[in-house]
Amino acid sequence: MRHGGWAAAVAATVSLLALTSGCTAPDPVGYYAQAAGGHLHMVNAARPVAELLADPATAPALRERLQLSQRLRDFAVSELKLPDNRSYRRYADLQRAAAVFNVVAARELSLELKTWCFPVVGCVGYRGYFNRAPADSLAAELRTEGWETSVYGVPAYSTLGRTDWLGGDPLLNTFIQWPEGELARLLFHELSHQVAYADDDTMFNESFAVAVERIGGARWLRRHAGAAAQAEYAALDQRRQDFRALTLRTRLRLQAIYAGPAPDADKRQAKAAAMAVFRAEYEALKAGSWAGFSGYDGWVARANNATFAVQAAYDELVPAFEDLFVAQGGDFDRFFAAVKTLSRLPKAERRSRLLQPSLRTTSHGRHPHPP
């Protein structure tokens, strides 16, 4: 193996897996070993897409999805100006439903995520494992310390483009069969992490990637997808928007409760009432425009401060990034340059500049919608 052999590969992998894990552990050697071993297993399991397409034993359904993935990958480079490297040019079947399992935690009367800090990529609001059992164990330990926790499967993660020499980030069985629009969004999202990354700001990183996936996904569907794929995506996205609106309303209610002057006992009662309203509104949504769709039932059943806080990390700054894209004339090169500049600023200044329209606009003016 080039670049210093096995030890260098493990060291690089451990450092980069903070995007998935972001932590220091009570047993750091054991934790780092599972992180490095899990990623290297994934790397070793991956085969070049071209090889799989040439193999007559490749199942027709997988063949079709691999072909689609390569069209999406080419589109990401040519139209969205995302990195042109080895990521998503190989495929691995992990024989499980998630790439990693993340643990998140928040206090009883707070929507602020617990963070863990890690070399190279800084502090993040989640900690990941390649197996479910240790994730559940950590969550249980945190609950004994008074944290509200959640453990959830993650279909993909990014190594920020720094493992290209190992083959980059592979396509995985955990998402390859997703509907066309959803697959497009995932690939564009993960590639965005290779463009810009602030090592102390999960919300900035994830909201930026979500903005790119939305803009890029819409462009792909408009230009290349068939009517069936567009209709399927429209139905999925409408429900996603409805659910985001519902969770945002609930977060605002909870934030007001937690920030208020009432005693903690009263806050707990108000929190319980807000959660009851949330679940009632969800049931009304299901019975109404969703016509019984139950895809969010698991999320709602597990909902707590930690899950709402994670949702905020992926949603809260997206409109600001979409505005920034428009302010840059809908030009991805200029947009990415502006985001990179922001990512290098101190966190408070970064947030201030991103959220101030006067600092996002340029002499090129603003367009009513991203092109």
C-alpha positions as CSV (number, residue, x, y, z in Angstrom):
1,M,0.0,0.0,0.0
2,R,1.4,3.4,-1.0
3,H,1.5,6.6,1.2
4,G,3.2,5.0,4.2
5,G,1.5,1.6,4.3
6,W,-1.1,0.2,6.7
7,A,-0.2,2.5,9.7
8,A,-0.7,5.6,7.5
9,A,-4.0,4.3,6.2
10,V,-5.3,3.6,9.7
11,A,-4.2,7.0,10.9
12,A,-5.7,8.8,8.0
13,T,-9.0,6.9,8.3
14,V,-9.2,7.5,12.1
15,S,-8.7,11.2,11.6
16,L,-11.2,11.5,8.8
17,L,-13.9,9.4,10.5
18,A,-14.6,12.3,12.8
19,L,-17.2,13.4,10.3
20,T,-19.0,10.2,11.1
21,S,-17.9,9.9,14.7
22,G,-16.5,13.2,16.0
23,C,-15.4,12.1,19.4
24,T,-12.9,11.1,21.8
25,A,-13.9,7.9,23.7
26,P,-13.4,6.5,27.2
27,D,-11.4,3.8,25.4
28,P,-9.9,5.9,22.6
29,V,-7.7,3.0,21.3
30,G,-10.7,0.7,21.0
31,Y,-12.9,3.4,19.5
32,Y,-10.3,4.4,16.9
33,A,-9.7,0.8,16.0
34,Q,-13.4,0.2,15.3
35,A,-13.5,3.4,13.2
36,A,-10.4,2.6,11.2
37,G,-11.4,-1.1,10.8
38,G,-14.9,-0.3,9.8
39,H,-13.9,2.1,7.1
40,L,-11.1,-0.1,5.8
41,H,-13.5,-3.0,5.6
42,M,-15.8,-0.8,3.4
43,V,-12.8,0.2,1.2
44,N,-11.8,-3.4,0.7
45,A,-15.3,-4.5,-0.1
46,A,-15.7,-1.9,-2.9
47,R,-15.3,-2.9,-6.5
48,P,-15.0,-0.5,-9.5
49,V,-18.4,0.2,-11.1
50,A,-16.9,-0.4,-14.5
51,E,-15.9,-3.9,-13.4
52,L,-19.4,-4.6,-12.0
53,L,-21.1,-3.4,-15.2
54,A,-18.8,-5.7,-17.3
55,D,-19.6,-8.7,-15.0
56,P,-22.5,-10.7,-16.4
57,A,-23.3,-11.9,-12.9
58,T,-24.3,-8.4,-11.8
59,A,-28.0,-8.4,-11.1
60,P,-30.0,-6.4,-13.7
61,A,-31.6,-4.1,-11.0
62,L,-28.2,-3.3,-9.5
63,R,-26.7,-2.8,-13.0
64,E,-29.4,-0.2,-13.8
65,R,-28.8,1.7,-10.5
66,L,-25.0,1.7,-11.0
67,Q,-25.5,3.1,-14.5
68,L,-27.7,5.8,-13.1
69,S,-25.2,6.6,-10.4
70,Q,-22.5,7.2,-13.0
71,R,-24.7,9.6,-14.9
72,L,-25.4,11.4,-11.7
73,R,-21.7,11.4,-10.9
74,D,-20.8,12.9,-14.3
75,F,-23.6,15.5,-13.9
76,A,-22.2,16.5,-10.5
77,V,-18.9,17.4,-12.1
78,S,-20.1,18.9,-15.3
79,E,-23.1,20.8,-14.1
80,L,-22.7,21.3,-10.4
81,K,-18.9,21.8,-10.4
82,L,-18.5,19.2,-7.6
83,P,-15.2,17.4,-7.2
84,D,-14.0,15.1,-10.0
85,N,-12.3,12.3,-8.2
86,R,-12.7,8.6,-7.4
87,S,-15.6,9.0,-5.0
88,Y,-18.7,7.1,-6.0
89,R,-16.9,5.3,-8.9
90,R,-16.9,2.0,-6.8
91,Y,-19.6,0.0,-5.1
92,A,-19.7,-2.0,-1.9
93,D,-22.4,-4.2,-0.4
94,L,-22.0,-4.0,3.3
95,Q,-24.6,-6.6,4.1
96,R,-26.3,-4.3,6.5
97,A,-28.9,-1.5,6.3
98,A,-26.7,1.4,7.4
99,A,-23.2,2.5,6.8
100,V,-22.8,3.7,10.4
101,F,-24.9,4.3,13.5
102,N,-24.8,7.8,15.0
103,V,-25.4,8.7,18.6
104,V,-26.8,12.2,19.4
105,A,-27.6,13.7,22.8
106,A,-29.2,16.8,24.3
107,R,-30.1,17.9,27.7
108,E,-33.7,17.6,29.1
109,L,-34.4,21.3,28.7
110,S,-32.2,22.2,25.7
111,L,-32.0,21.8,22.0
112,E,-28.2,22.1,21.9
113,L,-26.5,19.0,20.8
114,K,-23.7,17.5,22.9
115,T,-20.5,17.7,21.0
116,W,-17.4,15.6,20.8
117,C,-14.0,16.9,19.5
118,F,-11.6,15.1,17.3
119,P,-8.3,15.8,15.6
120,V,-8.3,17.3,12.1
121,V,-12.0,17.9,11.7
122,G,-12.8,19.5,15.0
123,C,-16.0,19.3,17.1
124,V,-19.3,17.7,15.8
125,G,-22.6,17.0,17.4
126,Y,-22.7,13.2,16.9
127,R,-20.6,10.1,17.4
128,G,-20.6,7.1,15.1
129,Y,-20.1,3.4,15.2
130,F,-19.9,0.8,12.5
131,N,-21.9,-1.6,14.7
132,R,-25.2,-0.8,16.4
133,A,-24.5,-2.4,19.8
134,P,-21.8,0.0,21.0
135,A,-23.9,2.9,19.8
136,D,-26.8,1.7,21.9
137,S,-24.5,1.2,24.8
138,L,-23.2,4.8,24.6
139,A,-26.7,6.1,24.4
140,A,-27.8,4.1,27.4
141,E,-24.7,5.5,29.4
142,L,-25.6,9.0,28.4
143,R,-29.2,8.6,29.5
144,T,-28.0,7.6,33.0
145,E,-26.2,11.0,33.0
146,G,-29.4,12.9,32.2
147,W,-29.1,13.2,28.5
148,E,-31.9,12.6,26.0
149,T,-30.4,10.5,23.2
150,S,-31.1,9.0,19.8
151,V,-29.4,6.3,17.8
152,Y,-30.0,6.3,14.0
153,G,-28.6,4.6,11.0
154,V,-26.7,6.7,8.5
155,P,-26.7,5.5,4.8
156,A,-23.5,7.3,3.8
157,Y,-20.8,9.6,5.1
158,S,-18.0,11.7,3.7
159,T,-14.3,11.5,4.3
160,L,-14.0,15.1,2.9
161,G,-12.2,14.0,-0.2
162,R,-9.1,13.1,1.7
163,T,-9.2,9.4,1.1
164,D,-9.1,9.6,-2.7
165,W,-5.9,7.7,-2.6
166,L,-7.8,4.8,-1.0
167,G,-10.5,4.9,-3.6
168,G,-12.6,7.7,-2.2
169,D,-16.1,7.2,-0.8
170,P,-17.9,4.3,-2.4
171,L,-21.5,3.8,-3.5
172,L,-23.2,1.5,-1.0
173,N,-26.1,-1.0,-0.9
174,T,-27.5,1.3,1.9
175,F,-28.7,3.8,-0.6
176,I,-28.2,2.5,-4.2
177,Q,-31.8,1.5,-4.6
178,W,-33.2,4.8,-3.5
179,P,-35.6,6.6,-5.9
180,E,-33.8,8.6,-8.6
181,G,-34.4,12.0,-7.1
182,E,-33.3,10.8,-3.6
183,L,-30.2,9.1,-4.9
184,A,-29.2,12.3,-6.8
185,R,-29.7,14.4,-3.6
186,L,-27.6,12.0,-1.5
187,L,-24.7,12.0,-3.9
188,F,-24.7,15.8,-4.3
189,H,-24.9,16.2,-0.6
190,E,-22.0,14.0,0.3
191,L,-19.8,15.5,-2.5
192,S,-20.5,18.9,-1.2
193,H,-18.7,18.1,2.0
194,Q,-15.6,17.7,-0.1
195,V,-16.0,21.4,-1.3
196,A,-16.1,23.2,2.0
197,Y,-16.0,22.2,5.7
198,A,-15.9,24.2,8.9
199,D,-14.3,22.1,11.6
200,D,-16.4,23.5,14.4
201,D,-19.9,23.9,12.9
202,T,-22.1,20.9,12.2
203,M,-25.0,23.2,11.3
204,F,-23.0,25.1,8.7
205,N,-21.7,22.0,7.1
206,E,-24.9,20.1,6.9
207,S,-27.1,23.0,5.9
208,F,-24.6,23.9,3.1
209,A,-24.8,20.3,1.8
210,V,-28.6,20.2,2.0
211,A,-28.7,23.4,0.0
212,V,-26.5,21.9,-2.7
213,E,-28.5,18.7,-2.8
214,R,-31.8,20.6,-3.2
215,I,-30.5,22.9,-5.9
216,G,-28.6,20.1,-7.7
217,G,-31.4,17.6,-7.3
218,A,-34.0,19.9,-8.8
219,R,-31.7,20.7,-11.7
220,W,-31.1,17.0,-12.4
221,L,-34.8,16.1,-12.3
222,R,-35.7,19.1,-14.5
223,R,-33.1,18.3,-17.2
224,H,-32.7,14.5,-17.1
225,A,-35.4,12.6,-15.2
226,G,-38.5,11.1,-16.8
227,A,-42.1,12.0,-15.8
228,A,-42.4,9.0,-13.4
229,A,-39.3,9.9,-11.5
230,Q,-40.3,13.5,-11.3
231,A,-43.8,12.6,-10.0
232,E,-42.3,10.2,-7.4
233,Y,-39.9,12.8,-6.2
234,A,-42.6,15.5,-6.0
235,A,-44.7,13.3,-3.7
236,L,-41.7,12.5,-1.5
237,D,-40.5,16.1,-1.4
238,Q,-44.0,17.4,-0.5
239,R,-44.2,15.1,2.5
240,R,-40.6,16.1,3.5
241,Q,-41.5,19.8,3.3
242,D,-44.6,19.2,5.4
243,F,-42.7,17.3,8.0
244,R,-39.9,20.0,8.1
245,A,-42.6,22.6,8.7
246,L,-44.1,20.5,11.5
247,T,-40.8,20.0,13.2
248,L,-39.8,23.6,12.8
249,R,-43.0,24.7,14.6
250,T,-42.3,22.3,17.4
251,R,-38.7,23.4,17.7
252,L,-39.8,27.0,18.0
253,R,-42.3,26.1,20.7
254,L,-39.7,24.1,22.6
255,Q,-37.1,26.9,22.3
256,A,-39.5,29.4,23.7
257,I,-40.2,27.1,26.6
258,Y,-36.6,26.4,27.4
259,A,-35.5,30.0,27.1
260,G,-38.4,31.3,29.3
261,P,-38.2,32.3,33.0
262,A,-40.5,29.6,34.3
263,P,-39.2,27.1,36.9
264,D,-37.9,23.8,35.5
265,A,-41.0,21.9,36.7
266,D,-43.3,24.2,34.7
267,K,-41.0,23.9,31.7
268,R,-41.3,20.1,31.8
269,Q,-45.1,20.3,31.8
270,A,-45.0,22.8,28.9
271,K,-42.6,20.5,27.0
272,A,-44.9,17.5,27.5
273,A,-47.8,19.6,26.2
274,A,-45.8,20.7,23.1
275,M,-44.8,17.2,22.3
276,A,-48.4,16.1,22.6
277,V,-49.4,18.8,20.1
278,F,-46.6,17.7,17.8
279,R,-47.8,14.1,17.7
280,A,-51.4,15.2,17.3
281,E,-50.5,17.4,14.4
282,Y,-48.5,14.6,12.8
283,E,-51.4,12.2,13.0
284,A,-53.6,14.9,11.4
285,L,-51.1,15.3,8.6
286,K,-51.0,11.5,8.0
287,A,-54.8,11.3,8.0
288,G,-55.1,14.3,5.7
289,S,-53.0,15.2,2.7
290,W,-50.6,12.2,3.3
291,A,-53.4,9.7,2.8
292,G,-52.1,7.4,5.6
293,F,-48.4,7.6,4.6
294,S,-46.5,6.3,7.7
295,G,-42.8,6.7,6.7
296,Y,-42.1,9.1,9.6
297,D,-43.7,7.0,12.3
298,G,-40.4,5.8,13.7
299,W,-39.0,9.3,13.9
300,V,-42.0,10.6,15.7
301,A,-42.0,7.7,18.2
302,R,-38.4,8.5,19.1
303,A,-38.7,12.3,19.0
304,N,-36.9,14.1,21.8
305,N,-34.6,17.1,22.2
306,A,-31.7,15.2,20.5
307,T,-33.7,14.4,17.3
308,F,-35.1,17.9,17.0
309,A,-31.6,19.3,17.4
310,V,-30.2,17.1,14.7
311,Q,-33.1,18.1,12.4
312,A,-32.2,21.8,13.0
313,A,-28.6,21.1,12.0
314,Y,-29.7,19.9,8.6
315,D,-32.4,22.6,8.0
316,E,-31.8,25.8,9.8
317,L,-29.3,27.6,7.6
318,V,-30.5,26.1,4.2
319,P,-32.5,29.2,3.2
320,A,-29.4,31.4,3.8
321,F,-27.3,29.2,1.6
322,E,-29.9,29.2,-1.1
323,D,-30.0,33.0,-0.9
324,L,-26.2,33.0,-1.2
325,F,-26.4,30.8,-4.3
326,V,-28.8,33.3,-5.9
327,A,-26.7,36.2,-4.8
328,Q,-23.8,34.6,-6.7
329,G,-25.8,34.6,-9.9
330,G,-26.6,30.9,-9.7
331,D,-23.0,30.1,-10.5
332,F,-21.7,27.1,-8.6
333,D,-18.0,28.1,-8.8
334,R,-18.7,31.5,-7.3
335,F,-21.1,30.0,-4.7
336,F,-18.5,27.5,-3.6
337,A,-15.8,30.1,-3.4
338,A,-18.1,32.2,-1.2
339,V,-18.8,29.3,1.1
340,K,-15.2,28.4,1.4
341,T,-14.5,32.0,2.5
342,L,-17.2,31.7,5.1
343,S,-15.9,28.4,6.3
344,R,-12.5,30.0,7.2
345,L,-14.0,32.7,9.4
346,P,-14.5,32.4,13.2
347,K,-17.9,30.7,13.9
348,A,-19.7,33.8,15.2
349,E,-18.6,35.9,12.2
350,R,-19.4,33.1,9.8
351,R,-22.9,32.9,11.0
352,S,-23.4,36.7,11.1
353,R,-22.2,37.1,7.5
354,L,-24.3,34.2,6.2
355,L,-27.4,35.5,7.8
356,Q,-27.1,39.1,6.8
357,P,-28.6,39.6,3.3
358,S,-26.5,42.7,2.7
359,L,-23.3,40.6,3.1
360,R,-24.6,37.8,0.8
361,T,-25.6,39.9,-2.2
362,T,-23.1,40.9,-5.0
363,S,-23.0,43.5,-7.7
364,H,-24.6,40.9,-10.0
365,G,-27.9,41.3,-8.2
366,R,-30.4,38.8,-7.0
367,H,-32.6,36.5,-9.0
368,P,-36.1,35.5,-7.9
369,H,-35.2,31.8,-7.9
370,P,-32.1,29.7,-8.3
371,P,-31.6,28.7,-12.0
